[in-house]
Amino acid sequence: MQTLSKQQVSNWVLLDYHAQKQVFQEKIHFLERKYATDFVSFEQQIEQASEENFEAWDDYIEWKAYQQFLSELLIKIDEIKHGDFQMA
C-alpha cells in the first residue's frame, strides 16, 4: 500500500485544475476571436439585438458557461494553493 501526502495530492489536483483551466481559456479565446470582442460586450450585443441569431445565441450560452466554469475553477485553484481543502 502506498501512502500519499496532502502535498502530493494537492499537486496532482492542481495539475488537473490547470489542465481544465487551459481548456476553458482556449474556448473563451476562440469565441473572443470569432466575435472580435470580450464576453461583456458580446452579452450586451445579444441582449440588444433586434433579431435573434441562433448561432450567436448558442455561442453566448456556451461562452457564459465557460466564463462561469473558469471563475469557479480559479477559486478552487486558489483554495488548493492556500491548503484550504480536506482529504477523505
C-alpha positions, 0 to 999 in steps of 0.5 A: 500500500502506498501512502500519499501526502496532502502535498502530493495530492494537492499537486496532482489536483492542481495539475488537473485544475490547470489542465481544465483551466487551459481548456476553458481559456482556449474556448473563451479565446476562440469565441473572443476571436470569432466575435472580435470582442470580450464576453461583456460586450458580446452579452450586451450585443445579444441582449440588444439585438433586434433579431435573434441569431441562433448561432450567436445565441448558442455561442453566448450560452456556451461562452457564459458557461465557460466564463462561469466554469473558469471563475469557479475553477480559479477559486478552487485553484486558489483554495488548493494553493492556500491548503484550504481543502480536506482529504477523505 
